[in-house]
Amino acid sequence: MTYQVDLPLDVYWRFKTDFDNTFLEANPYILSHRLISRSGDTVVTENYYKSLPEVYFRWQTRIMAERHRLEFELIATNQTGNRFHYGFIQLYADNGRTRVVQVARFDFWGASFWSKYPWRGGMRSFLKDTAEWEREAAAAHAGKAHE
């Protein structure tokens, strides 16, 4: 997935690397979010999602600040029903804006159906909704940083 954010790269990078936050709980797909640990350039976070409220998802993210890249992996996949889920988010400066490239590899029961489901609730609508939410949340977060 590739999309644009109307913020400069350094501002958007601060948003993407603010792992100890509460703003993710405003995402329509997330019930709760918390930072578990941070050691050097590796962060572990935990999310509960509305689609599976009784299951925690622990994400390990490696921060490559010099490249504006985040590499993520779902850990403890046996808790989530995933065989695997990993990928990266790469940010690029683009004329005062930020271009976001996100690549994910995953496998869970129903993944093939979900990825091809063309209506609301499928992967395409989920990604579109998430990108739109993120644009708005990042802009609000940037505005609060300037207050």
Beta strands, then each sheet from edge to edge (+ up, - down):
strand 1: 2-5
strand 2: 30-39
strand 3: 42-49
strand 4: 52-64
strand 5: 69-75
strand 6: 82-94
strand 7: 97-108
sheet 1: 1+ 7- 6+ 5- 4+ 3- 2+
end
